[in-house]
Amino acid sequence: MSMHPDCERIMLTEEQLKNRVRQVALEVDKEYENKKPLVLGILKGSIIFYADFIRFLSMPVELDFMAVSSYGSGAVSSGKLNIKKDLDRNVAGRDVIIVEDIIDSGFTLANLKTLLYERGALSVKIVTLLNKAERREYDVAPDWNCFDIENEFVIGYGLDYNEQYRHLPYIGILKRSVYEK
Ligand code: PRP
């Protein structure tokens, strides 16, 4: 596999991602036996993880999406959750599984979880591809986490820097020179 020249190194290969996503999806599948959860993807970072994750589920699911932002265009959290696209479905009485690409400070998911419960969701659980535990500032934890990672600037498999690199099939570490110039 050829690596993008803006990558320092590959952190997670396509193979590692596929195997772990499958493993986690099967665990989630087991937990919701006889239920029909709403699988809520948070745009845009989760799109590739979401698409891979749902294809390993055998339970009946409904799909929906929200777009929220907690970051500006740079690498620092802006401190305000902004709903850019809301759900199409009513979540009252529903079991909701939030699918995220990364939990950083926890601001997005802490706020989103509260919001969904306020709207009457029966249960709200979180599945995340990546967890940067050392960056946590808000009290929220994933129910399922594919990979714990260090505080590196990661791109690919849905994750971006200035809307670039989301299409890379692996997770790579972005060269400092790219975001420090
Ligand atoms: C990222 C990520 C989470 C959030 C995590 O989204 O997808 O939603 O930031 O950070 P937090 O735990 O500090 O809240 P981003 O705003 O970069 O949008 P994107 O998914 O469209 O890239």
Boltz pocket constraint, residues with backbone or C-beta under 6 A from the ligand:
constraints:
  - pocket:
      binder: B
      contacts: [[A, 42], [A, 43], [A, 44], [A, 45], [A, 46], [A, 68], [A, 69], [A, 70], [A, 71], [A, 72], [A, 77], [A, 100], [A, 101], [A, 102], [A, 103], [A, 104], [A, 105], [A, 106], [A, 107], [A, 108], [A, 109], [A, 158], [A, 159], [A, 160]]
      max_distance: 6.0
